[in-house]
């Protein structure tokens, strides 16, 4: 229990960036606060805070310990209410990652109602295009578009995300509208890669037999951001392939036009991933079930093979 108390004290010092302010809010002598943090550092064998006369800053180890401490303390508080007759409302921090498109188009519009129903939760939502390390970076769950590539994670398939090929009217006026993949020899793509330096895949489509095909197509621009990818297409730089949900408004407004509709890329799988822990905190289970209920109806169902 003493170590848990020390963790709570350290958490308050780190959040406020001051031993004095932490002692005032906790109602403890400053010396008690300083001793608790020092003893915690000695027990861990590392420096958690860098102290100067003007400020208190987290060390690299301190930042990692801060993130894990928040989760551990929240789990401990939740455990204390597990067997109460009136189970307490869920509380604590949730750290979640998903693509910016999934967040913007599917999750954020419905998030206010969830947060209002659970005011004790604090949600940290990462909306990036890079693949985060779920365990190392302390995420409770992630929504991933594309192949999983990590067998150590538990995967809950949510559905498929249909793609569309599109270009701007200005681009098509200048270069013509391709009618078949063979016509792409005279066109340009905006190339998207997860990491700059990687080789672009080219134009992908499914042939009549359902096999994936790739056509190498020229292109002057390579990006690693979904927002830049769309903006480049709107600017007339080239053809792009992306989830239809991301360009519904632009297609309806005529800012973009669909091309090669008979040659679409394979729909992208969308999955909910989490670490293989036997007992997920109730707040995590609650949020994952809510994500499932929000995202799944907006996706194309995965066909189930007959047995």
C-alpha positions in Angstrom: 0.0 0.0 0.0 2.9 2.4 0.7 4.1 2.0 -2.8 0.7 2.7 -4.2 0.5 5.9 -2.1 4.0 6.8 -3.4 2.8 6.3 -7.0 -0.2 8.6 -6.4 2.1 11.2 -5.0 4.5 10.9 -7.9 1.6 11.1 -10.3 0.4 14.4 -8.8 4.0 15.9 -8.9 4.4 14.9 -12.5 1.0 16.3 -13.5 1.5 19.6 -11.8 5.3 19.9 -12.5 5.9 21.0 -8.9 6.5 19.5 -5.5 5.1 22.5 -3.8 1.8 22.5 -5.7 1.5 18.7 -5.3 1.9 19.0 -1.5 -0.7 21.7 -1.4 -3.3 19.8 -3.3 -2.6 16.6 -1.5 -2.6 18.3 1.9 0.8 16.8 2.8 4.1 18.5 3.9 6.5 19.1 1.1 9.1 17.0 2.8 6.7 14.0 2.8 6.1 14.4 -0.9 9.8 14.7 -1.7 10.7 11.7 0.4 7.9 9.6 -1.2 9.2 10.3 -4.7 12.9 9.7 -3.6 12.0 6.4 -2.0 10.1 5.3 -5.1 13.1 6.2 -7.3 15.4 4.2 -5.0 13.1 1.2 -5.1 12.9 1.3 -8.9 16.6 2.0 -9.3 16.1 4.9 -11.7 15.6 8.7 -11.8 11.9 9.5 -12.5 12.1 13.3 -12.3 14.7 15.9 -13.2 14.7 18.6 -10.6 15.9 22.2 -11.0 15.3 25.3 -9.0 12.7 26.4 -11.5 10.9 23.3 -12.7 10.4 19.6 -12.4 10.5 17.5 -15.6 9.9 13.8 -16.3 12.9 11.7 -17.3 12.4 9.2 -20.1 11.9 6.4 -17.5 9.6 8.7 -15.6 7.4 9.2 -18.6 7.1 5.5 -19.1 6.4 4.9 -15.4 3.8 7.7 -15.4 1.8 6.0 -18.2 1.9 2.6 -16.6 1.1 4.0 -13.1 -2.0 5.7 -14.3 -3.3 2.4 -15.7 -2.3 0.4 -12.6 -3.9 2.8 -10.2 -7.1 2.9 -12.2 -7.2 -0.9 -12.3 -6.6 -1.1 -8.6 -9.5 1.4 -7.9 -11.7 -0.6 -10.2 -10.7 -3.9 -8.4 -11.7 -2.3 -5.1 -15.3 -1.8 -6.4 -15.5 -5.2 -8.2 -17.5 -7.0 -5.4 -19.5 -4.1 -4.1 -23.3 -4.4 -4.2 -23.5 -1.1 -6.1 -20.7 -1.3 -8.6 -19.1 2.1 -9.2 -19.2 3.8 -12.5 -16.3 3.1 -14.7 -13.4 5.6 -14.4 -9.8 6.0 -15.4 -7.8 6.5 -18.5 -8.2 4.9 -21.9 -5.5 5.1 -24.6 -6.7 4.2 -28.1 -5.2 4.5 -31.6 -7.0 4.4 -34.9 -6.5 6.0 -38.4 -7.4 9.6 -38.7 -10.1 8.6 -41.3 -11.8 6.1 -39.0 -11.7 8.6 -36.1 -13.0 11.5 -38.2 -15.7 9.7 -40.2 -16.9 6.9 -37.9 -16.0 7.4 -34.2 -15.8 11.1 -33.3 -19.4 12.0 -34.5 -20.8 9.5 -32.0 -18.2 10.0 -29.2 -20.0 12.8 -27.3 -22.8 10.6 -26.2 -20.4 7.9 -24.9 -18.3 10.4 -22.9 -21.5 12.0 -21.5 -22.6 8.6 -20.3 -19.3 7.9 -18.6 -17.9 11.2 -17.2 -15.3 9.4 -15.1 -13.4 8.2 -18.2 -10.5 10.1 -19.7 -9.9 9.2 -23.3 -6.6 9.7 -25.1 -7.3 9.2 -28.8 -4.3 8.9 -31.2 -5.4 9.4 -34.8 -2.2 8.8 -36.8 -1.3 7.0 -40.0 1.7 5.1 -38.5 1.4 1.7 -36.9 1.8 2.1 -33.2 3.3 -0.5 -30.9 0.3 -1.4 -28.8 2.1 -2.9 -25.9 5.2 -0.8 -25.8 3.4 2.5 -26.2 0.7 1.6 -23.6 -2.4 1.5 -25.8 -5.5 -0.3 -24.4 -6.7 -1.1 -27.9 -6.2 -0.1 -31.5 -8.4 -0.1 -34.6 -6.3 -1.1 -37.5 -7.0 -0.9 -41.2 -5.2 -3.5 -43.4 -3.3 -6.7 -42.5 -2.6 -7.4 -38.8 1.0 -8.7 -38.9 1.2 -9.4 -35.2 0.0 -12.8 -34.0 0.6 -11.9 -30.4 -2.4 -9.6 -30.4 -6.0 -10.6 -30.0 -7.9 -9.6 -33.1 -11.7 -8.9 -33.4 -12.6 -8.5 -37.1 -15.1 -5.6 -37.6 -15.6 -5.7 -41.4 -14.3 -4.5 -44.7 -13.6 -1.0 -46.0 -14.5 -0.6 -49.7 -12.0 1.5 -51.8 -12.5 3.8 -54.7 -10.3 5.2 -57.4 -10.6 8.9 -58.0 -9.1 12.0 -59.5 -9.9 15.7 -59.7 -11.8 17.1 -62.7 -8.7 19.3 -63.5 -6.5 16.3 -63.7 -8.9 14.4 -65.9 -9.3 17.4 -68.2 -5.5 17.6 -68.6 -4.7 13.8 -68.9 -8.0 12.2 -70.0 -10.1 9.5 -68.2 -8.6 6.0 -68.2 -10.9 3.3 -69.3 -8.8 0.2 -68.5 -5.7 -0.4 -66.4 -3.7 -0.5 -69.6 -4.5 3.2 -70.0 -2.6 4.1 -66.8 0.7 4.1 -68.8 -0.2 7.7 -69.7 -1.2 8.7 -66.2 0.2 9.5 -62.8 -0.6 8.3 -59.3 -0.1 10.1 -56.1 1.8 7.4 -54.3 1.1 6.6 -50.6 3.6 4.7 -48.4 3.5 4.0 -44.7 7.1 5.2 -44.4 9.0 7.4 -46.8 11.7 5.4 -48.6 9.4 2.4 -49.1 8.6 1.3 -52.6 5.1 2.3 -53.7 2.8 -0.6 -54.7 1.4 1.1 -57.8 -2.2 0.7 -58.9 -4.0 -2.3 -57.4 -7.1 -4.0 -58.6 -8.9 -7.3 -58.6 -9.1 -9.2 -61.9 -12.1 -11.2 -63.1 -10.9 -14.2 -61.0 -10.6 -12.2 -57.9 -6.8 -12.1 -58.0 -4.9 -9.1 -56.9 -3.0 -7.3 -59.7 -0.6 -4.4 -59.5 0.3 -2.0 -62.3 3.4 0.2 -62.0 2.3 3.8 -62.7 4.5 6.9 -62.7 4.1 9.6 -60.2 6.0 12.7 -59.0 4.7 12.8 -55.5 5.0 10.2 -52.6 3.3 11.0 -49.3 2.9 9.2 -46.0 -0.1 11.1 -44.7 -3.8 10.4 -45.5 -4.6 14.1 -45.4 -1.7 14.9 -47.8 -2.8 12.0 -50.1 -6.3 13.5 -50.4 -5.1 17.1 -50.7 -2.7 16.1 -53.5 -5.5 14.5 -55.5 -7.8 17.5 -55.0 -4.9 19.7 -56.3 -4.8 17.7 -59.5 -1.5 15.9 -59.0 -2.7 12.4 -59.8 -5.0 9.5 -59.2 -5.5 8.0 -55.8 -7.0 4.8 -54.3 -8.5 5.2 -50.8 -11.6 4.3 -48.7 -14.8 5.5 -50.2 -15.9 6.9 -46.8 -13.0 9.4 -46.9 -14.2 11.1 -50.1 -18.0 10.7 -50.0 -18.5 14.5 -49.7 -15.9 15.3 -52.4 -17.5 12.9 -54.8 -21.0 14.3 -54.1 -19.8 17.9 -54.6 -18.0 17.1 -57.8 -14.6 17.9 -56.4 -13.5 14.4 -57.3 -14.6 11.9 -59.9 -14.6 8.1 -59.7 -12.4 6.4 -62.3 -12.0 2.8 -63.4 -15.0 1.7 -61.3 -14.8 -1.9 -62.7 -11.2 -2.2 -61.5 -11.3 -1.7 -57.7 -8.7 -2.7 -55.2 -9.7 -5.4 -52.6 -11.6 -4.0 -49.6 -9.4 -3.4 -46.6 -10.1 -5.4 -43.4 -10.7 -3.4 -40.3 -9.9 -5.0 -36.9 -10.0 -4.2 -33.3 -6.8 -5.3 -31.6 -5.7 -5.6 -28.0 -3.1 -7.3 -25.9 -3.7 -10.8 -24.7 -4.5 -10.1 -21.1 -6.8 -12.5 -19.3 -8.7 -9.8 -17.4 -9.3 -6.6 -19.3 -10.3 -3.7 -17.1 -14.0 -3.1 -17.3 -13.5 0.4 -18.8 -11.5 -1.2 -21.7 -14.2 -3.9 -22.3 -16.9 -1.3 -22.2 -15.1 1.0 -24.8 -14.2 -1.9 -27.1 -17.8 -3.1 -27.2 -18.9 0.5 -27.9 -16.4 0.8 -30.7 -17.6 -2.5 -32.2 -21.2 -1.3 -32.1 -20.3 2.0 -33.7 -17.9 0.9 -36.4 -19.2 -2.5 -37.5 -22.5 -1.2 -39.0 -20.6 1.3 -41.2 -18.5 -1.4 -42.8 -19.0 -4.1 -45.4 -19.6 -7.5 -43.8 -17.0 -10.2 -44.1 -18.2 -13.1 -46.1 -18.3 -16.3 -44.1 -17.2 -19.4 -46.0 -19.6 -22.3 -46.1 -18.6 -25.4 -44.1 
